[in-house]
Amino acid sequence: MTDTLDWRARRWATTHQRIYDTAIALFQELGFDAVNVGQIARGAEVSVPTFYAHYPSKEHLVMQLPPRRRSAPSSPRCRPTSRCGNA
């Protein structure tokens, strides 16, 4: 089972990087506004739904977002022993 998960993770990472690399190349060649998601998907040899499975929009390809941790809560929580901003 672990081998299957590792293979899927590697495949996902490879596809993710290929989409990114293709998009950046197209943005450099044609300009950001001239490129649409269909062109990026076609160049990366994926479907448009696959593009959206990896990136919510083409803007997300160039935005510098902090990495998301799946286990992190959606909002900060205080522990009973922490001060959480209250003196």
N, C-alpha and C positions, 0 to 999 in steps of 0.2 A: 504494500500500500504506500509506503514512504517513497519508493521509487517512482510510483505514479504521480505523487504530489510534487516531487522534485522535478520530474519531466514537465509537468504542467506549469510549474512556476518558472522554469527556464524558458519554456515556449512563450508564456505570457510576457516575460521580461524582454525576450528577443523581439516579439511583435511590438511591444511598447516602444522600444528603442528604434525600430525600423520606422514606425509612424513618425516619431519625433524627428529622426534624421531626414526623412523625406520632406516633412513640413518645413524644416529650417532651410533645406536646399531650395524648395519652391519659393519661400518667402524672400530669400536672397536673390533669386533669379527674377521673380515677377513682382515682388512687393507683397506685403501682408494683405492689403485690401483686395488685391487682384486674385488671390488664391481662395478657393472654397474647399469645404470639407470633402466633397466628391473628388476633387483633384488630388488631395492628400491621400485619400483612401485608395484611389486608383494607382497612384505612384508607389504606395507602400504594399500594393497587392493584397488589400483587405477590403472587406465590405464597409459601407458607411456605418451600419450598426456596430461593427467591430471597432471602428474608430471611436464611436461614442461609448463603447464599453471601456475604453482606455482613457479618454479625455472628454470632459463634459462639453467642451467647445474648442475651437481653434485658438481662442485667446488663452486657454489654459496651457497651451504648448509653450507660450513665451512668458507667462507669469511666473514669478519666483515665489512659490508657496512653500511654507514649511511642510515637511513630510507629515502625513497623517498617521497616527498610531491607532490601529483598529481597537485596541484595548482601552484607549483613553476615554474618559467620560466626556459627554458633549458639553458640559459646563464644569468649571472648577468646583470642587467640593472641599469643604473644610473638615479636618479631623477634629474630634472633640478636644484634643490637646493643643491645637494650633490657634494662633491669634486671628488669622484671616482678616487682617486689616483693622481689627478693633483693639484698642489699647486696653 
